[in-house]
């Protein structure tokens, strides 16, 4: 098991509560995580429940929300500092639910998206794994995890990781995080 510290909020949302093992979060207005690239702005106002984690680990997060506004998003984040971080999960763009990954290195963000079929409010499960300097993002489909992104981030021994959500062009997205588990990292093998 990885060594973890006590969780705390970075940009505490206007409403949050835990009940029956579920973390319920409601997003604030005009909240986001993005650094510079393409848009030329820097937003560090998204909601992030940060847990200090040392060494390698796998974080599994299951969550659902009624996404409706452009860029509404929820998922997980790993943060070194304001200029180096990764967020992944569902992002509502082009009128549909997408799986999105943003990696920010040296104050510049990039973005990748993959359309997700099905009900917009259906739960999604992702797994974020740290293997030394590598970050592995996976989505669960049909009971198996599938690779979405393998990324590099220069990281110290201890970083912050946990659930993330925001509403860049709206507010009041009600997210239910049904599963949040830190475990020993999965095997480094990428292929069956």
Phi, psi and omega in degrees: 000140178287156177276120181238153177257192181279129179293150176209159181272135163254118187062070181305132180288163180296333178214136173200148177200156175244131179210129177058033179080008180246133175265117179258128182228137174244126186284152174273173183286137173052052181252142184194164169237116176192140179235104160069298193314133174070311184271336177077015177235165178232121179236122179235037188253001179295161181271130184216119175267097189274131173242123174296131181226132179253137176077195183280151182194168167237131176248121177251131182227129172244136187203160178210152179198156176272071183302134182215324182269147177309130178073006171309136184208154177205151178163229183228160180219147169234127187232130171267308177198188183295342184253357184215109183194167175225136170233148180210154179148209181270136173225133183269109179219152178054035176073018181211166176278132179231153169268127189235143172227129174239125174246128180244118179236130176051045172075014177235124180267149167238172187212132171229143180224152179220122180301143176245127178277164174100183182302132182299332182264004180294141180298150176235140175241130177233160175228129178245121183240135172260124172240088182059250181269352185260142176242129184244120181251128181228152173241145178268128175221131178054038176079004178232147177272138181236139181293131175250321183204142170239120188229158176255140171211128177287116189229142170284179181301319182247129177232186174244140178213155178159191182287149182221146171203156178193165179225087184300327183238019181204208176192167173079019175291123182264108183253135174246112175268104185276335181221131175220104182224129172263129181222172173302147183296144174294166180300149181287349180300126182267338187234147178291000000 
